[in-house]
Amino acid sequence: MTEPLTTHALVELYLLRCEVEGKSPRTVSAYRWVLSRFLQALEEDNAPIIAADLESAHVYAYLARSTHLRTESRHRYFREVRCFFSWLVEAGYLERTPFRGMRNVRMPQRIVQPFSVQDVTTLLAACEGPLVARDRALVMTLLDTGARCSEVIQLDLEDLDLEGHRLRILHAKGNKQRVVPFAGRCEAALREYLDVRGLEPGPLFLASTGHSDLIPGRALHANGLKQLLIRLKKKTGIAKVHAHRFRHTFATWAIQHDAREIDVQYLLGHASPDMVRRYSSSYGSEQAALRHVAFSPADQMLSPVNVR
């Protein structure tokens, strides 16, 4: 009989399976980081090296190391290691998973406040200096397409169809490609930027030397976009200026103007409607707050008709 594989060897096999099945390098790298963290915890706790010998107690000891972290991180550490063991059972390497009967931590229901119209106007006005055209084009693209930061910085000039008002997103999460539209004001911002950038093939949004000249052929890095948004935050005093808030604003404004959930789901590149429903929940909470003035129990009780 062959010797059973160690947990470490099975992790490597699982990651190879993820690569073969076409998961993005970024996703595989994220899985590797979490599973390496799990293996390190097992080693430090002197847990058995054979996966079949692991018990729920070993998993709990691993999870206990994360109780001081944000709920989102704890949820991820649980989910990704559980997926690994579920695959081991499905593939026949284990008869049972040590996660059996265990429940993941509940994700908090947070309401993310979208930008207001005044916020966006202020952010655009704060784009100044030699890179004003690029920076305004970035802000307008994030707002009008709902694209992720990683998707925007990987755009090439050939992905832009100004006449058709479309962007091809070829490097989306999970390797899912899609086409997203944009409207007139975003088009105008992009045209102004292209007058500065030029029409040379290559990355659409170029990096710069400091805060001045664009570097031909060099794509803006994710950290470069992050630093731009930090500068705008400091200059305007607007809280939480980050790429995902533009994405959230896109979804909330779309729902506010009667976009169908299925449309928003496709444009954002979500595989399921769950995330869109979170945006709908945020919008619903705000609408309920606005309508509260019409049915406020306190105001009804203290209305002039009832005051004696």
C-alpha positions in Angstrom: 0.0 0.0 0.0 1.2 3.5 -0.7 1.8 5.9 2.1 -0.9 8.5 2.6 0.0 12.0 1.4 0.8 14.6 3.9 -1.4 17.7 4.3 1.4 19.8 2.8 1.6 17.6 -0.3 -2.2 17.7 -0.7 -2.2 21.5 -0.5 0.3 21.6 -3.4 -1.9 19.2 -5.3 -5.0 21.3 -4.6 -3.2 24.4 -5.8 -2.1 22.6 -9.0 -5.7 21.6 -9.5 -6.8 25.2 -9.2 -4.2 26.3 -11.8 -5.3 23.5 -14.2 -8.9 24.4 -13.9 -8.1 27.9 -15.0 -8.3 30.0 -11.8 -6.5 33.3 -12.1 -2.9 33.6 -10.8 -4.2 36.2 -8.3 -6.8 33.7 -7.0 -4.3 30.9 -6.7 -1.8 33.1 -4.9 -4.5 34.1 -2.4 -5.4 30.4 -1.8 -1.7 29.6 -1.4 -1.3 32.4 1.2 -4.3 31.2 3.3 -3.3 27.5 3.1 0.3 28.3 4.0 -1.0 30.1 7.0 -3.0 27.0 7.9 0.0 24.6 7.5 2.1 26.9 9.6 -0.5 26.8 12.4 -0.6 23.0 12.2 3.2 22.8 12.5 3.4 25.2 15.4 0.7 23.1 17.2 2.5 19.8 16.5 -0.6 18.5 14.7 -0.4 15.3 12.7 1.1 15.7 9.3 -1.3 13.3 7.7 -4.6 15.0 6.6 -6.7 12.0 7.6 -5.5 12.3 11.2 -6.7 15.9 11.6 -9.6 16.5 13.9 -12.0 19.4 14.5 -9.8 20.4 17.5 -6.9 21.2 15.1 -9.1 23.4 13.0 -10.4 25.2 16.0 -6.9 25.8 17.2 -6.1 27.3 13.8 -9.2 29.5 13.8 -8.5 30.7 17.3 -5.4 32.5 16.0 -7.7 34.8 14.0 -10.2 35.9 16.6 -8.6 39.4 16.9 -8.9 40.0 13.1 -11.7 41.6 11.2 -14.8 39.4 10.6 -14.2 39.4 6.8 -10.7 38.0 7.3 -11.9 35.3 9.7 -14.6 34.3 7.3 -12.1 34.0 4.5 -9.6 31.9 6.5 -12.4 29.5 7.4 -14.0 29.3 4.0 -10.9 28.7 1.9 -9.5 26.0 4.2 -12.9 24.3 4.3 -13.0 24.3 0.5 -9.6 22.6 0.5 -10.9 19.8 2.7 -14.2 19.5 0.9 -12.2 18.9 -2.3 -10.1 16.2 -0.6 -13.3 14.4 0.3 -14.8 14.8 -3.2 -11.5 13.6 -4.8 -11.4 10.6 -2.6 -8.3 11.5 -0.5 -10.3 11.7 2.7 -13.4 10.0 4.0 -14.5 13.0 6.1 -13.6 16.6 6.6 -12.6 18.0 10.1 -14.9 20.9 9.2 -17.9 18.7 9.5 -20.6 20.4 11.8 -18.6 23.6 12.0 -20.1 26.9 11.0 -18.4 30.0 9.6 -18.5 33.3 11.4 -21.4 35.5 10.3 -20.5 38.3 7.9 -21.6 41.7 9.2 -24.3 43.6 7.3 -22.6 46.9 6.7 -24.2 49.8 4.9 -21.7 51.5 2.6 -22.6 55.1 1.9 -22.3 56.0 -1.8 -20.7 59.2 -2.9 -23.1 62.1 -3.3 -23.3 64.2 -6.5 -21.5 67.0 -4.6 -18.8 64.5 -3.6 -18.1 63.5 -7.1 -18.2 67.2 -8.3 -15.7 68.1 -5.6 -13.4 65.2 -6.4 -13.3 66.1 -10.1 -12.6 69.8 -9.2 -9.7 68.6 -7.0 -7.9 66.9 -10.0 -5.3 69.6 -10.8 -1.9 69.9 -12.3 -0.2 68.3 -15.3 -2.1 65.0 -14.8 -5.5 66.6 -14.5 -6.9 65.0 -17.7 -5.7 61.5 -16.7 -7.0 61.8 -13.2 -10.4 63.0 -14.2 -10.7 60.3 -16.8 -9.9 57.7 -14.1 -12.5 59.1 -11.7 -15.1 59.2 -14.4 -14.3 55.7 -15.6 -14.5 54.2 -12.1 -17.9 56.0 -11.5 -19.5 55.4 -14.9 -18.6 51.8 -15.4 -18.4 50.3 -11.9 -15.2 48.5 -12.9 -12.8 47.2 -10.3 -9.5 48.9 -9.7 -7.7 45.8 -11.0 -9.8 45.9 -14.2 -9.3 49.6 -14.9 -5.5 49.5 -14.6 -5.2 46.6 -17.0 -7.1 48.2 -19.8 -5.3 48.7 -23.1 -6.1 51.5 -25.6 -7.6 48.8 -27.9 -10.1 47.9 -25.2 -11.6 51.4 -25.6 -14.4 52.0 -28.1 -15.2 55.7 -27.9 -17.7 55.7 -30.8 -19.6 52.8 -29.3 -19.2 54.0 -25.7 -17.9 50.6 -24.6 -14.9 49.2 -22.6 -13.8 45.6 -22.9 -12.9 44.2 -19.5 -10.5 41.3 -20.4 -8.9 40.9 -17.0 -11.9 40.5 -14.7 -12.1 38.5 -11.5 -12.3 34.8 -12.2 -11.1 35.4 -15.8 -14.7 36.4 -16.7 -14.6 38.9 -19.6 -17.4 41.4 -20.2 -18.2 44.6 -22.0 -19.3 47.7 -20.0 -20.8 50.9 -21.4 -20.1 54.5 -20.5 -22.0 57.7 -21.3 -21.3 61.1 -22.7 -19.5 62.8 -19.8 -17.1 59.9 -19.3 -16.5 59.9 -23.1 -15.6 63.6 -22.9 -13.2 63.0 -20.0 -11.5 60.1 -21.9 -11.2 62.2 -25.1 -9.5 65.0 -23.1 -7.1 62.5 -21.6 -6.3 60.9 -25.0 -5.4 64.3 -26.4 -2.6 64.3 -23.8 -1.8 60.6 -23.8 -1.8 60.1 -27.6 -3.0 57.1 -29.5 0.0 54.9 -29.2 -0.9 51.2 -28.5 -0.4 50.0 -25.0 -1.9 50.6 -21.5 -4.9 53.0 -21.5 -4.0 54.6 -18.2 -0.3 55.4 -18.0 1.9 55.7 -15.0 3.7 59.0 -14.3 7.0 60.4 -13.0 5.9 61.7 -9.7 2.9 64.0 -10.2 4.0 65.3 -13.6 4.8 63.5 -16.9 3.1 60.4 -18.2 5.4 57.4 -19.0 4.7 56.0 -22.5 4.0 52.3 -22.5 4.0 51.9 -18.7 0.7 51.0 -17.1 -0.6 52.8 -14.0 0.0 50.4 -11.0 -2.7 49.6 -8.5 -0.7 51.5 -5.9 -0.6 54.5 -8.2 -4.3 54.6 -8.4 -4.6 54.2 -4.7 -2.2 57.1 -4.1 -4.2 59.3 -6.4 -7.4 58.6 -4.4 -5.6 59.2 -1.2 -4.4 62.6 -2.5 -8.0 63.5 -3.5 -9.2 62.4 -0.1 -6.7 64.7 1.7 -7.4 67.6 -0.7 -11.2 67.4 -0.4 -11.7 66.1 3.1 -14.1 63.5 1.8 -14.0 60.3 3.8 -13.3 56.9 2.3 -12.2 57.8 -1.2 -11.3 54.4 -2.6 -12.0 52.5 -5.8 -14.7 50.2 -4.4 -16.7 53.1 -3.2 -17.0 54.3 -6.8 -18.2 50.8 -7.6 -20.8 50.9 -4.9 -21.9 54.4 -6.0 -22.4 53.1 -9.6 -24.6 50.2 -8.3 -26.6 52.4 -5.9 -27.2 55.1 -8.4 -28.2 52.6 -11.1 -30.7 50.9 -8.8 -32.0 54.4 -7.7 -32.7 55.1 -11.4 -34.6 51.8 -11.9 -31.9 49.6 -13.4 -32.8 45.9 -13.1 -30.7 43.9 -10.7 -29.7 41.5 -13.5 -28.3 44.5 -15.5 -26.3 45.7 -12.5 -25.1 42.2 -11.8 -23.8 41.8 -15.3 -22.2 45.2 -15.5 -20.4 44.7 -12.2 -19.2 41.2 -13.2 -20.8 39.4 -10.3 -21.5 35.6 -10.7 -24.6 35.8 -8.5 -27.1 38.5 -7.4 -26.1 38.3 -3.8 -23.8 41.3 -3.8 -26.2 43.4 -5.9 -28.9 42.7 -3.2 -26.5 44.2 -0.6 -26.4 47.4 -2.7 -30.2 47.3 -3.0 -30.3 47.0 0.8 -28.1 50.1 1.3 -30.4 52.0 -1.1 -33.5 50.7 0.6 -32.3 51.8 4.0 -31.6 55.3 2.7 -35.0 55.6 1.0 -36.7 54.4 4.2 -34.8 57.1 6.2 -35.9 59.8 3.7 -39.5 58.7 4.0 -39.4 58.6 7.8 -40.4 62.3 7.9 -43.8 61.4 6.6 -44.6 58.8 9.3 -42.4 59.7 12.3 -44.1 58.4 15.4 -42.7 61.2 17.5 -43.9 63.9 15.1 -47.3 62.3 14.8 -47.6 62.2 18.6 -46.5 65.8 19.0 -48.4 67.2 16.1 -50.4 70.4 16.8 -53.6 68.4 16.5 -52.7 66.2 19.4 -51.0 68.8 21.6 -53.1 70.0 24.6 
